[in-house]
Amino acid sequence: MPEGLVINRTEGITTAMIRYRSLLEGDQIDRIGHELYTLVDEMDHQKVIVDFRQVNFLASAMIGTLVALHKKAEAIDGKVILVGLKPNLMKVFEITNLHKVLNFAETEEQAAKQFDPLQT
C-alpha cells in the first residue's frame, strides 16, 4: 500500500486520500506525485478523486503535481477531482486561477456525480 495515500476503488472510481497534514517537503511531494501518477499512467484509472480533508498546508510544488496529474488524466480521457480542500487551500487555487482548470468538489459524493455515468 502506498505510504502517503489510502487508496479505495469503488464502482470504477478511485479515491486517493492523502494521509499527511502538510505537503511541504520535496521528497514527500515527489512520493505522493509518483503514487498518483501510477494510478493514471500505469493502472489507467480514469476516474480519480484526490481527498485533501486531512491536509492543512501544501507547497506550490504540490500544485504543480496536481496540474500534471490533471493533464495525464485528460490524456487517457479521464478526470481528476480534488475534494475536501480547506478554505485557505482553496483560496490558493482561486488566486492562481487554477479553480478554472482543475475540478473540485466539497465531498466524495459530489465528486462522484461529476463523472459521466456512461463512462465506467
N, C-alpha and C positions, 0 to 999 in steps of 0.2 A: 504494500500500500504506500502511495506517495506520502512523504512525511509532512509536507506543508498543506496538504489538501485532504479533505474527506470526500471521496467520490461516491456518488449514488446514481444509478441508472434505472429509470422507471418509464415505461411506455415510450421508449425511444428518445427520452430527454435525459441528458447527463447533467447532473448538478455537481459542481465542484465548490465545496465550502472551504474558504481559506481559514486556516486554524490560527494564524498569527494575529496579534493585536496591532502590530506595527509592521509595515513593509518599507523599511528604510535602508537596509543593508544590501549592497550589490549582490553578494553571493546568494542571499535569501531570495531576492527578486529573480535572479537567474534560475534558481531551482524551481520556483513557482512557475516561471515562464516556460521552462522546459516541460514541466508536468502538464501544463495547459496546452502547449503546442502539440505534445504527444497525443492528447485526446483528439485533436483535429487532424494533424498530419499523418499519424501512423494508424490511428484507430477509426478514422473517418467519421467521427461523431459530428453530426450536422446541427444538432440542437443542444446548445450548451448554455447552462446558467452558471454564472460565477457569483457565489454568495459572499458578500462583504460584511455580513452582520457583525462579525467579531472584530473587524478592522477599525482602528481608531485613527491611524496615521498611515500615509503612503508617500513614497518618494516619486519624483517625476519619472524616474526610470520605470516604475511600475505602470504608469500611464502609457508610456511608450510600448511596453509589453502588451497592454490591453488593446492598443491600436493595431499592433502587429497580429494579435490573435484574431481580431475582428476581420482583418484583411485575409488571413489564412482561411477562416471560416467561409467568407464570401467566395473564395476561390473554389470551394467544393459545394457551392450553393447552400451553405449553412448559415447559421445565425448564432451570435453570442449575445446574451442578455445579462447585464450586471444588476444584481439585486441587493437590497439591504444597505445601501450606502447611507452613512450618517450625513446630516445636512452640511457639516463642514467639508466633507469629502465631495459631496455633490456640487458644492459651490465651485470647487476647483475645475470640475468638468464644464460647468457653465461659463466660468471666466475664460477658459480656453476654447470655448465654442464646441467642445467635443460632445456635448449633450445633443448636438445636431447630427453627429456622425455615428456615435455608439448607441446601443439600445439599453434602456433602463426600465426597471420596474421596482415597485416597493417590496413585493413579495414573490416567492416562487410561483404561487398560484397565478398571480397576474402575469408573470413572465411566461408561464406555460400557455396562456391564452394568446400570446403574441406570435407563437409558432403557427405556421399554416397547418391546420388539421389534416390536410390532404397529403402532406409530406410526412411519411412515417419511416 
